[in-house]
Structures are given as structure tokens and as C-alpha cells.
Amino acid sequence: MSTGKKKIYVNGINEVPLPLRQIEIVERKGVGHPDSVADALAEEVSKALCRMYIKEIGHIMHHNTDETQIAAGQAAPRFGGGSIIDPSYILLVGRATTRVDTGKDVVNLPCTPVALKAARDYLSRTFPNLDADSEVILDARLGMGSDDLTGVYKASGYLANDTSFGVGYAPYSITERLVLQTEEFINGKMKKTIPSSGQDVKVMASRIGDDITLTVACAMVDKHLDDKSAYISAMSEIHDAVYDNALKIAGDEKVSIKLDVNTGDDYDRNVFYLTCTGMSQEMGDDGSVGRGNRCNGLITPYRPMSMEATSGKNPITHIGKIYNIMSKLIAEDIAEKVTNEAEIRVRILSQIGKPVSQPLNCSIDIVSAGAEADPNFSKWKAEAAAVADGWLDNVDKVTELIATGKVRTF
């Protein structure tokens, strides 16, 4: 039965938590992967629109920019530096409030210029080997939303603009931490010592028992590599740097780690993962919002996941964003404050037109072998429900975290 005024359900699930099972697969598409680029641009446009709305109107207006598409271009990379033949094409698609009737007059809002500037600024500051002015074509199609969705913005409180659900879990397993932090290392600290590594990075982990195999694909930037020998040397450097960092991430965890880098290369046939920009969208790899990482930064087929795209949706009424991020925050809070001895799973379901703070149901699973028989379960149940209740009473906090970029969406 539900706990308190809200429909919060806490259950004990008698299962072996994922980190203790035999097999686990985890993936992350790095910031330069076309799907992640699409996610990032959709979210940057949303945040820029939020800032513009607050400045011009005083509060965030209805918008959803979660349909960004990337069509790959054509490139001719070569050792020492190649060239872009045809730019990739990026289309920023969505709905936005483009005009507001204040009662005195109609205010027209600069949504398209704001979106284009936000997208170009992100590309310029994130991808140093890409010329955002000449090597991509940026286009935007932002039109007014339908009345039934813009109408859920009420002075008395925001209403859900969809009947949908969000999913979250905690804590991360060692496999998940390895995948997330490995990509962040390659696209962070490692760039200072190996500038030939590009931003299009994909990390896949397979854990069988205590044996973890990390497979890394990293686009290489041609202008930083003079020849085949330099490429092979860079591969060796990347392997050693990533492997050493993985051992640091693992710490005292009793796991063995095997690392493979750019397994698609074939030196005998002169096949290399070589690019001009460090991004595969320059040739042959398209991208779309929602096809990559969930809002915890990972793709986790052995965990509960929502197929809903998080990036680009508005942070006020769109359940596909708010409940996914809130579910993750609730699960993390429960794992930290209630028990870290179990796997925590959270699912929240809305009804369109109902208050965001009043979901149709919020279910919390506390997963461990013999969960409900644990003498602490009654205490865990009450505390977990209180955590969820607290977050649902503070939806504005989630909105603020999203709008200010303090939580990830991909």
C-alpha cells in the first residue's frame, strides 16, 4: 500500500543485486559521439531558452528541443592533416514559445537566434579540432507548441505535459564507475598529454564474475599524427594511460581488468580510426537525441531504464526529463542515507494534466537477497518513502538543477 499522502510504494525485492551477479554489460557514448552531440545541443538550446525566457518574461515558458538531428558529412583524413569535403548538417528541431500576449501587447521572442548561438558556442568550446563556422551547417526549426501542452503552465503550479515515467537506480557498480570515469578521463585529463586523441570516444565494459574487459574506441586526429608509426605509438600511450587510470578507479575492488583500444584497426591493411576533427560525424556517422546515454551518463541493459530522451525537454513540465532525473536523485539519496547494502530502483509515473508533484505512483524497490526478511527493512521502508516525499515536494529544486546545468542529462 502507499505511504503518506502521496502514492509512494516501497517494496523489498528478494534478488541478488546486479554487482553480485555473474554478468554485466555497461556502455557510454562519449561527448563527441554523434548521439551525444545531439543530446548536448538539445540541452544547450533548452538552457539558453530558459535564460532568455527568464530575462524577457520573468519565468520559463513552454519548450521542447529534443528532436535534434545530425546528418554526417564527408571527410578525407590523412596522416599529417586531411580535409573536410562536405560539412555535417545539424538540425535543431522542437517547439518553443515564440510570442507571448502580456495583455498589453504581444512580445515576440528571439528563439531561433538564441538556439543557433547556443549550439554554435557549445561546438566551439567543446571540440577544438572542429571549425564550427565552416565544418558544420547549423539550421533551426522551432515552432509554437500546441495549446494543450502550453496550457499545462498554470499559475497555481505546473502540470505534467505527458503520461510517462522516469527510472533511476543507485549505487553504481564498479563496472559502471569504470565506464563513466574512463570516458571522462580520455576526454579530460588525458587530452593534455595525448592531444591526438579525439572527442568521439565509446567505452564498453563486459564483466564476467570478477573479470572486466574494457573496449575503447577513440577517434584520432590526423593533423597530430605524422604517419602510421606515430599512430601505433599513440595507441600504446592511450592503452597505458587508460589502463593505469582504470586501476586507480578500481582501487581496492577485487577485479581484474583487460583493456582493448580501437579493435577495428587493421595495420596490415592500413585501416585506422583516423579523423580530421576527432568526431565521426564528419563522415558516415549520424546522430539523434535519446539514442545514447540515459541521464546517469550510461547505457545499462542489466538495469531498469526508460527509453525516453532526457536532453532538450523543458525542465518545468516535461516528465520525460523531470522524473528520470528525479528518480536518479531519489535512488542516490536512499543509497546514501538509508542503506548502501542493497540495489535501489525507483520508478515514477505521471498523468498528463496532473500536478508534477503528485505522481500517479512512485515505486521504490530495495533489492537484496532476503530483503523483506532483513530486520532493518521496516526502517528502510519508512526512510526511503520520506526521501521520495521530500523530493516530490521540491520539484522546483530539480528544475533549478537542470536549468543551471548542475545535473547531467546524457
KEKE-3310 file (N, C-alpha, C; in steps of 0.2 Angstrom, whole numbers, plus 5000, padded with zeros to 4 digits):
npx = (5004:5001:5012:5009:5003:5006:5007:5017:5026:5035:5045:5052:5064:5068:5081:5097:5108:5114:5128:5133:5130:5133:5136:5138:5134:5140:5139:5145:5143:5154:5157:5159:5153:5141:5127:5128:5132:5121:5112:5118:5118:5104:5101:5108:5102:5089:5093:5098:5086:5078:5085:5084:5070:5067:5074:5067:5053:5051:5049:5051:5046:5035:5043:5051:5065:5070:5073:5084:5094:5108:5116:5128:5144:5156:5173:5191:5202:5220:5236:5246:5237:5221:5206:5190:5177:5163:5152:5145:5128:5117:5102:5092:5078:5061:5049:5044:5040:5036:5031:5022:5007:5005:4994:4994:5002:5009:5023:5036:5048:5066:5068:5074:5087:5093:5094:5102:5114:5118:5120:5131:5141:5143:5148:5160:5167:5169:5174:5189:5196:5187:5180:5168:5161:5164:5164:5152:5135:5123:5106:5089:5073:5061:5045:5029:5021:5008:4991:4986:4997:5005:4996:4998:5005:5003:4997:4995:5003:5014:5009:5009:5015:5014:5009:5019:5034:5048:5064:5076:5092:5103:5117:5131:5139:5155:5159:5151:5156:5169:5167:5160:5170:5181:5178:5177:5190:5198:5192:5196:5208:5217:5219:5228:5240:5240:5236:5232:5221:5204:5187:5177:5173:5170:5165:5165:5160:5162:5158:5162:5159:5173:5180:5184:5182:5187:5182:5188:5184:5192:5192:5205:5215:5220:5230:5239:5246:5260:5262:5260:5267:5268:5254:5252:5261:5254:5243:5248:5252:5239:5233:5241:5239:5225:5223:5231:5224:5212:5215:5217:5204:5197:5203:5203:5194:5191:5194:5199:5206:5205:5210:5206:5210:5203:5199:5195:5205:5216:5232:5239:5232:5231:5221:5214:5207:5205:5203:5198:5193:5191:5179:5167:5156:5159:5160:5150:5143:5129:5118:5106:5095:5092:5096:5107:5116:5108:5101:5110:5122:5125:5123:5114:5110:5107:5101:5086:5078:5073:5066:5064:5070:5080:5087:5085:5071:5059:5062:5052:5039:5040:5039:5047:5059:5060:5056:5064:5077:5074:5071:5083:5090:5083:5085:5099:5100:5093:5102:5113:5108:5100:5102:5117:5118:5111:5103:5095:5080:5070:5055:5044:5028:5018:5002:4995:4992:4990:4997:5014:5021:5013:5013:5005:5010:5024:5036:5047:5060:5069:5083:5089:5097:5085:5078:5065:5065:5075:5080:5080:5072:5059:5062:5070:5061:5052:5060:5065:5053:5051:5062:5059:5046:5051:5058:5048:5041:5048:5050:5054:5067:5073:5071:5078:5091:5092:5091:5101:5112:5117:5115:5118:5112:5115)
npy = (4994:5012:5025:5038:5054:5055:5044:5033:5019:5006:4992:4977:4967:4951:4948:4944:4958:4967:4970:4958:4948:4936:4941:4957:4971:4987:5003:5018:5032:5044:5062:5066:5058:5056:5054:5059:5072:5077:5076:5085:5097:5099:5100:5111:5121:5121:5126:5138:5144:5144:5154:5165:5166:5169:5181:5189:5187:5183:5171:5153:5147:5137:5124:5112:5104:5092:5085:5086:5083:5075:5074:5065:5072:5073:5067:5068:5061:5061:5056:5068:5078:5080:5084:5092:5088:5089:5098:5092:5091:5099:5099:5109:5105:5108:5113:5129:5143:5156:5169:5180:5185:5198:5205:5218:5220:5210:5201:5196:5183:5180:5166:5157:5163:5163:5149:5145:5152:5146:5133:5134:5140:5130:5120:5126:5128:5115:5106:5106:5104:5106:5116:5127:5136:5133:5120:5113:5114:5123:5123:5128:5124:5130:5130:5136:5128:5116:5121:5112:5108:5119:5124:5118:5125:5133:5146:5141:5131:5119:5107:5090:5087:5076:5058:5048:5040:5040:5033:5027:5022:5016:5011:5015:5002:4994:4991:5001:5013:5012:5013:5025:5034:5032:5036:5050:5053:5050:5061:5071:5074:5066:5072:5082:5076:5068:5074:5070:5062:5061:5068:5059:5046:5030:5019:5002:4990:4973:4963:4948:4938:4942:4947:4960:4967:4980:4989:5001:5014:5026:5040:5047:5061:5067:5078:5078:5067:5060:5049:5031:5025:5034:5034:5021:5022:5031:5024:5014:5023:5028:5016:5013:5024:5024:5012:5012:5022:5016:5006:5014:5019:5007:5004:4996:4986:4970:4965:4960:4968:4970:4978:4984:4994:5003:4992:4990:4993:4989:4986:4979:4981:4994:5001:5013:5022:5036:5053:5070:5079:5073:5068:5057:5061:5068:5060:5048:5044:5047:5056:5056:5063:5055:5042:5038:5039:5037:5048:5046:5045:5033:5018:5004:4989:4979:4985:4993:5004:5019:5022:5035:5051:5062:5074:5091:5092:5102:5109:5111:5105:5094:5077:5067:5072:5077:5067:5056:5062:5065:5052:5046:5055:5052:5039:5039:5046:5038:5027:5033:5038:5029:5015:5007:4994:4988:4986:5000:5004:5015:5021:5032:5038:5048:5057:5065:5082:5082:5088:5090:5087:5077:5062:5048:5036:5031:5021:5011:5000:4990:4981:4966:4950:4941:4953:4958:4950:4955:4963:4976:4981:4987:4999:5004:5005:5016:5026:5027:5031:5043:5050:5050:5057:5070:5074:5075:5085:5096:5099:5111:5112:5102:5107:5119:5113:5107:5117:5125:5118:5108:5095:5080:5076:5066)
npz = (5000:4998:5005:5016:5010:4997:4983:4986:4985:4993:4991:4996:4987:4984:4978:4970:4970:4956:4955:4961:4953:4939:4926:4918:4908:4902:4894:4887:4878:4872:4874:4861:4852:4839:4844:4857:4854:4848:4859:4868:4861:4860:4874:4877:4870:4876:4889:4886:4881:4892:4900:4892:4892:4906:4907:4898:4901:4914:4919:4915:4900:4890:4881:4870:4865:4859:4848:4840:4826:4817:4803:4794:4787:4775:4774:4771:4779:4783:4787:4795:4792:4785:4776:4777:4766:4764:4774:4790:4794:4805:4813:4822:4831:4837:4849:4854:4864:4855:4855:4866:4874:4883:4888:4887:4876:4862:4864:4854:4854:4853:4848:4839:4835:4847:4850:4839:4842:4855:4851:4842:4850:4860:4852:4848:4860:4865:4855:4850:4838:4828:4816:4819:4812:4798:4796:4800:4796:4803:4807:4811:4817:4825:4831:4837:4851:4854:4860:4870:4877:4880:4888:4901:4909:4923:4934:4947:4949:4941:4928:4923:4907:4900:4900:4907:4912:4924:4927:4939:4947:4960:4970:4959:4951:4951:4938:4931:4936:4931:4917:4915:4921:4914:4901:4904:4909:4897:4889:4896:4907:4900:4888:4889:4888:4877:4864:4851:4852:4849:4852:4850:4858:4863:4876:4881:4893:4899:4911:4918:4931:4941:4932:4921:4905:4896:4882:4871:4860:4851:4842:4832:4829:4814:4810:4821:4820:4811:4804:4801:4810:4821:4824:4829:4840:4847:4850:4859:4870:4874:4878:4889:4898:4900:4905:4917:4924:4925:4934:4945:4947:4950:4963:4978:4974:4971:4957:4940:4926:4909:4894:4879:4864:4851:4842:4829:4820:4808:4805:4795:4784:4783:4790:4800:4814:4810:4809:4804:4813:4825:4827:4823:4816:4805:4794:4789:4801:4809:4820:4834:4846:4862:4858:4864:4879:4895:4908:4918:4912:4906:4897:4901:4900:4909:4920:4926:4914:4906:4890:4886:4880:4888:4887:4881:4883:4892:4908:4917:4915:4908:4910:4905:4906:4920:4929:4926:4930:4943:4948:4948:4957:4969:4971:4973:4984:4993:4993:4999:5011:5018:5015:5009:5007:4998:4981:4974:4966:4957:4951:4943:4939:4929:4926:4912:4914:4927:4944:4944:4956:4961:4958:4948:4953:4964:4964:4974:4975:4985:4984:4988:4993:5002:5006:5012:5023:5031:5046:5047:5037:5039:5044:5034:5024:5028:5029:5016:5009:5014:5009:4995:4996:5000:4989:4980:4985:4982:4968:4961:4965:4957:4945:4945:4946:4934:4925:4927:4924:4933:4934:4925:4909:4899)
capx = (5000:5005:5014:5008:4998:5007:5006:5023:5026:5042:5045:5058:5064:5072:5086:5104:5109:5117:5135:5135:5128:5139:5137:5135:5137:5139:5141:5145:5145:5157:5154:5160:5149:5135:5121:5129:5132:5114:5109:5121:5115:5097:5101:5111:5097:5084:5095:5098:5079:5076:5088:5080:5063:5068:5076:5062:5046:5051:5049:5052:5040:5035:5048:5054:5070:5073:5072:5090:5097:5114:5117:5136:5147:5161:5180:5196:5208:5226:5242:5248:5231:5217:5201:5183:5174:5156:5151:5140:5122:5114:5095:5089:5070:5057:5043:5046:5035:5040:5027:5018:5002:5005:4988:4995:5004:5012:5030:5040:5054:5071:5070:5079:5094:5096:5096:5108:5120:5119:5123:5137:5145:5144:5153:5166:5171:5169:5178:5194:5198:5181:5179:5161:5159:5164:5164:5146:5129:5118:5099:5084:5066:5057:5039:5025:5018:5000:4988:4985:5004:5007:4991:4999:5009:4997:5000:4994:5008:5015:5006:5013:5013:5013:5008:5025:5038:5055:5068:5083:5094:5109:5123:5134:5143:5162:5159:5148:5161:5174:5165:5159:5176:5186:5177:5178:5197:5200:5190:5198:5215:5222:5220:5234:5247:5239:5232:5230:5215:5198:5182:5172:5175:5165:5168:5160:5163:5159:5160:5160:5162:5177:5185:5181:5185:5185:5184:5188:5185:5194:5194:5211:5215:5226:5235:5243:5250:5263:5262:5257:5271:5265:5248:5253:5264:5249:5238:5251:5251:5232:5232:5244:5236:5219:5224:5233:5218:5207:5217:5215:5196:5195:5205:5203:5189:5194:5193:5204:5204:5208:5209:5207:5208:5202:5200:5193:5211:5220:5238:5242:5228:5232:5215:5215:5202:5208:5198:5201:5190:5191:5172:5165:5150:5162:5160:5147:5140:5123:5116:5099:5093:5089:5099:5113:5116:5102:5103:5115:5128:5127:5118:5114:5105:5106:5097:5080:5080:5067:5068:5063:5075:5080:5090:5081:5065:5059:5063:5046:5033:5041:5040:5052:5066:5060:5055:5070:5082:5072:5071:5090:5092:5080:5089:5106:5099:5091:5108:5117:5106:5096:5106:5121:5119:5106:5102:5089:5077:5065:5051:5039:5023:5014:4997:4995:4987:4990:5002:5021:5022:5008:5013:5001:5013:5031:5038:5054:5062:5075:5084:5095:5095:5081:5077:5060:5067:5080:5077:5081:5068:5054:5066:5072:5054:5049:5065:5065:5047:5052:5066:5055:5041:5054:5060:5042:5038:5053:5051:5057:5074:5075:5070:5084:5097:5093:5091:5108:5117:5121:5114:5119:5106:5117)
capy = (5000:5018:5028:5045:5057:5053:5037:5030:5012:5004:4985:4973:4963:4946:4946:4946:4964:4967:4969:4952:4943:4934:4945:4964:4975:4994:5007:5025:5036:5050:5068:5068:5053:5060:5054:5063:5079:5079:5077:5091:5103:5099:5103:5118:5126:5122:5130:5145:5147:5146:5160:5170:5167:5172:5188:5193:5186:5183:5164:5149:5146:5130:5122:5106:5105:5086:5082:5087:5078:5076:5070:5065:5075:5069:5070:5064:5062:5058:5057:5075:5083:5080:5090:5091:5088:5091:5099:5089:5095:5099:5102:5109:5104:5107:5118:5134:5149:5161:5175:5180:5190:5201:5208:5225:5219:5204:5201:5191:5181:5178:5159:5154:5166:5160:5142:5144:5154:5141:5127:5136:5141:5123:5116:5129:5127:5108:5102:5111:5102:5107:5123:5127:5141:5131:5112:5111:5118:5123:5125:5128:5124:5130:5132:5136:5121:5116:5124:5108:5107:5125:5126:5115:5130:5136:5150:5138:5125:5116:5101:5086:5088:5069:5052:5045:5038:5040:5027:5028:5017:5018:5015:5012:4996:4995:4991:5007:5018:5011:5015:5033:5038:5031:5041:5057:5053:5051:5067:5076:5074:5063:5076:5086:5073:5064:5078:5067:5058:5065:5068:5054:5040:5025:5014:4997:4985:4967:4959:4941:4937:4947:4949:4965:4969:4987:4990:5008:5016:5033:5044:5050:5067:5066:5083:5077:5061:5061:5043:5025:5023:5039:5031:5015:5024:5034:5019:5012:5028:5028:5010:5013:5029:5022:5006:5015:5026:5011:5003:5019:5019:5001:5004:4990:4982:4963:4964:4960:4972:4969:4984:4984:5000:5003:4985:4989:4995:4983:4989:4976:4983:5001:5003:5016:5026:5042:5058:5077:5083:5069:5067:5053:5064:5071:5056:5042:5043:5051:5056:5059:5064:5050:5036:5036:5038:5039:5054:5044:5045:5027:5013:4999:4984:4975:4989:4996:5010:5022:5024:5042:5055:5067:5080:5095:5093:5108:5107:5113:5101:5088:5071:5063:5074:5078:5061:5052:5064:5064:5045:5045:5058:5049:5032:5040:5049:5032:5023:5036:5040:5024:5009:5006:4987:4985:4990:5004:5005:5020:5022:5037:5038:5054:5058:5072:5087:5082:5091:5086:5084:5072:5057:5043:5032:5031:5014:5011:4993:4989:4974:4962:4943:4941:4960:4959:4947:4959:4966:4983:4983:4992:5006:5007:5007:5022:5032:5028:5034:5050:5053:5052:5063:5076:5077:5077:5092:5101:5099:5117:5111:5098:5111:5123:5109:5106:5124:5128:5113:5105:5088:5078:5073:5061)
capz = (5000:4998:5011:5016:5006:4990:4981:4986:4987:4994:4991:4996:4981:4986:4972:4971:4967:4950:4956:4964:4948:4935:4920:4917:4902:4903:4889:4887:4872:4874:4872:4854:4848:4836:4848:4862:4852:4848:4866:4871:4858:4863:4881:4877:4867:4881:4894:4883:4880:4899:4902:4888:4895:4912:4906:4894:4903:4921:4921:4910:4896:4887:4875:4870:4859:4860:4841:4836:4821:4814:4797:4794:4782:4771:4775:4768:4784:4781:4792:4794:4791:4779:4775:4777:4760:4765:4782:4793:4794:4811:4813:4829:4830:4843:4850:4859:4865:4851:4857:4872:4874:4890:4890:4884:4869:4860:4864:4850:4857:4848:4850:4834:4836:4854:4849:4835:4846:4860:4848:4839:4856:4863:4847:4848:4866:4866:4850:4847:4831:4823:4814:4820:4807:4791:4795:4801:4794:4808:4805:4817:4816:4832:4831:4843:4854:4854:4866:4876:4880:4883:4894:4907:4913:4927:4940:4953:4949:4935:4927:4919:4900:4897:4904:4906:4918:4924:4930:4941:4952:4964:4968:4953:4952:4949:4931:4929:4938:4926:4911:4916:4923:4909:4896:4907:4909:4890:4886:4901:4909:4895:4882:4890:4886:4871:4860:4845:4854:4848:4857:4849:4862:4866:4881:4883:4898:4900:4917:4919:4938:4943:4926:4917:4899:4893:4875:4870:4853:4851:4836:4832:4825:4809:4810:4826:4818:4805:4800:4804:4816:4826:4826:4833:4846:4851:4853:4865:4875:4876:4882:4896:4902:4902:4910:4924:4927:4927:4941:4951:4948:4954:4969:4982:4972:4969:4950:4935:4921:4902:4890:4871:4861:4843:4839:4822:4816:4804:4802:4789:4778:4784:4792:4806:4816:4809:4808:4804:4818:4831:4828:4817:4812:4799:4789:4789:4807:4810:4827:4836:4853:4865:4856:4868:4887:4899:4912:4923:4908:4904:4894:4906:4898:4915:4925:4923:4910:4902:4883:4885:4879:4893:4884:4877:4886:4896:4915:4921:4915:4904:4914:4902:4909:4927:4933:4925:4934:4950:4950:4949:4963:4974:4972:4976:4991:4998:4994:5003:5018:5021:5015:5004:5006:4993:4975:4974:4960:4958:4945:4945:4934:4929:4922:4909:4917:4935:4946:4944:4962:4963:4953:4949:4958:4964:4967:4976:4976:4989:4981:4991:4995:5008:5008:5017:5030:5035:5052:5046:5031:5041:5045:5027:5020:5030:5027:5008:5007:5017:5004:4989:4998:5001:4983:4976:4987:4980:4961:4959:4966:4952:4939:4946:4945:4927:4921:4929:4921:4939:4934:4918:4905:4895)
cpx = (5004:5007:5013:5003:4999:5007:5013:5023:5033:5041:5052:5058:5070:5076:5093:5106:5114:5125:5138:5133:5134:5141:5134:5138:5135:5142:5141:5147:5148:5154:5154:5156:5143:5129:5122:5130:5125:5111:5112:5118:5108:5096:5103:5106:5091:5087:5096:5091:5077:5079:5085:5073:5063:5069:5070:5055:5046:5051:5050:5046:5040:5040:5050:5059:5074:5073:5078:5092:5103:5115:5125:5138:5151:5168:5185:5202:5214:5231:5245:5243:5227:5212:5194:5180:5167:5155:5145:5134:5118:5107:5093:5081:5067:5052:5046:5040:5039:5037:5023:5014:5002:4999:4988:4997:5007:5019:5033:5047:5059:5073:5075:5086:5097:5098:5102:5115:5122:5123:5130:5143:5147:5149:5160:5170:5172:5174:5183:5197:5193:5181:5171:5158:5159:5163:5157:5141:5124:5111:5095:5077:5062:5051:5035:5022:5011:4997:4987:4992:5006:5002:4993:5004:5004:5001:5000:4999:5008:5012:5009:5011:5013:5012:5014:5028:5045:5058:5075:5085:5101:5111:5126:5138:5150:5163:5156:5153:5167:5173:5164:5166:5181:5185:5179:5186:5200:5198:5192:5205:5219:5223:5226:5240:5246:5234:5229:5223:5209:5193:5177:5175:5169:5168:5163:5164:5159:5162:5158:5163:5166:5181:5181:5185:5182:5187:5183:5189:5186:5196:5200:5211:5221:5231:5240:5248:5253:5263:5260:5261:5269:5258:5248:5256:5258:5244:5241:5251:5244:5231:5235:5241:5229:5219:5226:5228:5213:5208:5216:5208:5194:5197:5206:5198:5193:5192:5199:5202:5208:5206:5211:5205:5208:5203:5198:5199:5213:5226:5240:5238:5228:5225:5216:5209:5204:5203:5201:5199:5190:5183:5170:5159:5153:5161:5156:5143:5135:5122:5109:5099:5090:5091:5105:5112:5110:5105:5108:5122:5130:5121:5119:5109:5103:5102:5091:5081:5073:5070:5067:5069:5075:5082:5085:5074:5065:5059:5057:5041:5034:5043:5046:5059:5065:5060:5061:5076:5080:5072:5079:5092:5089:5083:5096:5105:5097:5098:5113:5115:5102:5100:5110:5122:5114:5106:5095:5087:5071:5062:5045:5035:5019:5007:4996:4990:4987:4997:5009:5022:5018:5008:5007:5003:5021:5033:5046:5056:5069:5077:5090:5092:5092:5080:5071:5061:5072:5077:5076:5075:5062:5056:5067:5066:5052:5054:5066:5059:5048:5057:5062:5050:5045:5056:5054:5039:5043:5055:5055:5065:5077:5076:5077:5091:5098:5094:5098:5114:5121:5119:5115:5113:5108:5124)
cpy = (5006:5021:5035:5047:5055:5046:5034:5023:5009:4996:4982:4968:4958:4944:4947:4952:4963:4966:4962:4946:4942:4939:4952:4967:4982:4997:5014:5028:5042:5056:5070:5063:5057:5060:5059:5071:5081:5080:5083:5097:5104:5103:5110:5123:5127:5127:5137:5148:5148:5152:5166:5172:5171:5179:5192:5193:5186:5175:5159:5147:5139:5130:5115:5106:5098:5082:5083:5081:5080:5071:5071:5069:5070:5072:5065:5065:5058:5060:5064:5080:5082:5086:5088:5092:5092:5092:5094:5094:5094:5103:5102:5110:5104:5112:5123:5139:5155:5168:5174:5186:5192:5204:5215:5225:5212:5205:5195:5190:5178:5170:5156:5157:5163:5153:5141:5146:5149:5135:5128:5137:5135:5120:5119:5128:5120:5104:5106:5110:5103:5114:5124:5132:5138:5123:5109:5116:5118:5126:5124:5128:5124:5133:5132:5129:5122:5118:5119:5107:5114:5127:5123:5119:5134:5140:5146:5132:5122:5109:5097:5086:5081:5064:5048:5043:5039:5035:5029:5022:5019:5012:5012:5006:4998:4996:4998:5013:5018:5014:5023:5037:5037:5036:5048:5058:5055:5058:5073:5077:5072:5067:5081:5083:5069:5068:5075:5063:5063:5064:5062:5047:5036:5020:5008:4992:4979:4964:4952:4939:4943:4950:4954:4967:4975:4987:4998:5010:5024:5036:5047:5056:5067:5071:5082:5071:5061:5055:5037:5024:5028:5037:5026:5017:5027:5029:5015:5017:5028:5022:5010:5018:5027:5016:5008:5018:5021:5007:5008:5019:5013:5001:4997:4985:4975:4961:4964:4964:4971:4975:4983:4991:5000:4996:4984:4991:4988:4986:4986:4979:4991:5004:5006:5020:5033:5047:5065:5081:5080:5067:5063:5055:5067:5067:5049:5040:5048:5051:5059:5059:5058:5043:5034:5035:5040:5045:5052:5044:5038:5023:5007:4994:4979:4978:4991:5003:5013:5023:5031:5046:5060:5074:5084:5097:5099:5105:5108:5108:5094:5082:5067:5065:5074:5072:5056:5055:5064:5057:5044:5048:5055:5042:5034:5043:5043:5028:5026:5037:5034:5017:5009:4998:4984:4989:4993:5006:5010:5021:5027:5038:5044:5052:5065:5076:5087:5085:5087:5083:5079:5066:5051:5037:5033:5025:5014:5003:4993:4982:4971:4955:4943:4948:4961:4955:4950:4963:4974:4986:4988:4999:5009:5009:5014:5028:5033:5032:5042:5054:5055:5057:5069:5079:5079:5083:5097:5100:5105:5116:5107:5103:5116:5119:5108:5112:5127:5123:5109:5098:5086:5076:5067:5058)
cpz = (5000:5005:5011:5011:4999:4989:4981:4989:4987:4995:4992:4991:4983:4980:4974:4967:4961:4951:4958:4959:4943:4930:4920:4911:4903:4897:4890:4881:4874:4871:4864:4849:4846:4840:4854:4860:4851:4854:4869:4868:4860:4869:4881:4875:4872:4887:4892:4883:4887:4901:4899:4891:4901:4912:4903:4897:4911:4923:4914:4906:4893:4881:4876:4864:4858:4854:4837:4832:4818:4808:4795:4787:4778:4772:4772:4773:4781:4786:4790:4793:4785:4779:4775:4769:4760:4772:4784:4794:4801:4811:4820:4828:4836:4843:4855:4859:4861:4852:4863:4872:4882:4893:4887:4877:4868:4860:4860:4853:4852:4849:4845:4834:4842:4853:4845:4838:4851:4857:4846:4845:4859:4858:4847:4854:4868:4862:4847:4840:4826:4822:4814:4815:4800:4791:4798:4798:4800:4805:4811:4814:4822:4831:4837:4845:4853:4860:4872:4880:4883:4889:4900:4911:4917:4933:4946:4954:4943:4934:4922:4912:4896:4902:4902:4912:4918:4928:4933:4946:4955:4968:4962:4955:4950:4941:4928:4930:4933:4920:4911:4917:4918:4903:4898:4907:4902:4887:4891:4902:4903:4889:4882:4888:4880:4867:4854:4846:4853:4853:4856:4852:4864:4870:4882:4888:4898:4906:4918:4926:4940:4938:4922:4911:4897:4886:4873:4863:4854:4845:4836:4827:4820:4809:4815:4825:4811:4801:4804:4810:4822:4828:4831:4840:4851:4854:4859:4871:4878:4880:4889:4900:4904:4906:4917:4927:4929:4933:4947:4952:4952:4961:4973:4979:4969:4962:4946:4929:4914:4898:4883:4869:4854:4840:4832:4818:4813:4801:4796:4783:4778:4785:4799:4808:4816:4806:4807:4810:4825:4832:4822:4813:4805:4793:4791:4796:4809:4818:4829:4844:4856:4863:4860:4875:4890:4904:4917:4919:4906:4901:4898:4905:4904:4921:4922:4920:4907:4895:4881:4885:4885:4891:4880:4879:4891:4904:4920:4921:4911:4909:4911:4904:4917:4931:4932:4930:4941:4952:4952:4956:4969:4976:4975:4983:4996:4999:4999:5011:5022:5021:5009:5003:5001:4986:4975:4967:4961:4951:4947:4938:4935:4926:4919:4912:4924:4937:4946:4950:4965:4958:4954:4954:4958:4968:4968:4978:4980:4988:4985:4992:5002:5011:5013:5023:5034:5040:5051:5040:5033:5041:5038:5023:5022:5028:5020:5006:5009:5012:4998:4990:4998:4994:4979:4979:4985:4972:4958:4960:4960:4945:4939:4944:4937:4923:4922:4927:4927:4939:4926:4915:4900:4897)
residu = (MET:SER:THR:GLY:LYS:LYS:LYS:ILE:TYR:VAL:ASN:GLY:ILE:ASN:GLU:VAL:PRO:LEU:PRO:LEU:ARG:GLN:ILE:GLU:ILE:VAL:GLU:ARG:LYS:GLY:VAL:GLY:HIS:PRO:ASP:SER:VAL:ALA:ASP:ALA:LEU:ALA:GLU:GLU:VAL:SER:LYS:ALA:LEU:CYS:ARG:MET:TYR:ILE:LYS:GLU:ILE:GLY:HIS:ILE:MET:HIS:HIS:ASN:THR:ASP:GLU:THR:GLN:ILE:ALA:ALA:GLY:GLN:ALA:ALA:PRO:ARG:PHE:GLY:GLY:GLY:SER:ILE:ILE:ASP:PRO:SER:TYR:ILE:LEU:LEU:VAL:GLY:ARG:ALA:THR:THR:ARG:VAL:ASP:THR:GLY:LYS:ASP:VAL:VAL:ASN:LEU:PRO:CYS:THR:PRO:VAL:ALA:LEU:LYS:ALA:ALA:ARG:ASP:TYR:LEU:SER:ARG:THR:PHE:PRO:ASN:LEU:ASP:ALA:ASP:SER:GLU:VAL:ILE:LEU:ASP:ALA:ARG:LEU:GLY:MET:GLY:SER:ASP:ASP:LEU:THR:GLY:VAL:TYR:LYS:ALA:SER:GLY:TYR:LEU:ALA:ASN:ASP:THR:SER:PHE:GLY:VAL:GLY:TYR:ALA:PRO:TYR:SER:ILE:THR:GLU:ARG:LEU:VAL:LEU:GLN:THR:GLU:GLU:PHE:ILE:ASN:GLY:LYS:MET:LYS:LYS:THR:ILE:PRO:SER:SER:GLY:GLN:ASP:VAL:LYS:VAL:MET:ALA:SER:ARG:ILE:GLY:ASP:ASP:ILE:THR:LEU:THR:VAL:ALA:CYS:ALA:MET:VAL:ASP:LYS:HIS:LEU:ASP:ASP:LYS:SER:ALA:TYR:ILE:SER:ALA:MET:SER:GLU:ILE:HIS:ASP:ALA:VAL:TYR:ASP:ASN:ALA:LEU:LYS:ILE:ALA:GLY:ASP:GLU:LYS:VAL:SER:ILE:LYS:LEU:ASP:VAL:ASN:THR:GLY:ASP:ASP:TYR:ASP:ARG:ASN:VAL:PHE:TYR:LEU:THR:CYS:THR:GLY:MET:SER:GLN:GLU:MET:GLY:ASP:ASP:GLY:SER:VAL:GLY:ARG:GLY:ASN:ARG:CYS:ASN:GLY:LEU:ILE:THR:PRO:TYR:ARG:PRO:MET:SER:MET:GLU:ALA:THR:SER:GLY:LYS:ASN:PRO:ILE:THR:HIS:ILE:GLY:LYS:ILE:TYR:ASN:ILE:MET:SER:LYS:LEU:ILE:ALA:GLU:ASP:ILE:ALA:GLU:LYS:VAL:THR:ASN:GLU:ALA:GLU:ILE:ARG:VAL:ARG:ILE:LEU:SER:GLN:ILE:GLY:LYS:PRO:VAL:SER:GLN:PRO:LEU:ASN:CYS:SER:ILE:ASP:ILE:VAL:SER:ALA:GLY:ALA:GLU:ALA:ASP:PRO:ASN:PHE:SER:LYS:TRP:LYS:ALA:GLU:ALA:ALA:ALA:VAL:ALA:ASP:GLY:TRP:LEU:ASP:ASN:VAL:ASP:LYS:VAL:THR:GLU:LEU:ILE:ALA:THR:GLY:LYS:VAL:ARG:THR:PHE)
# end
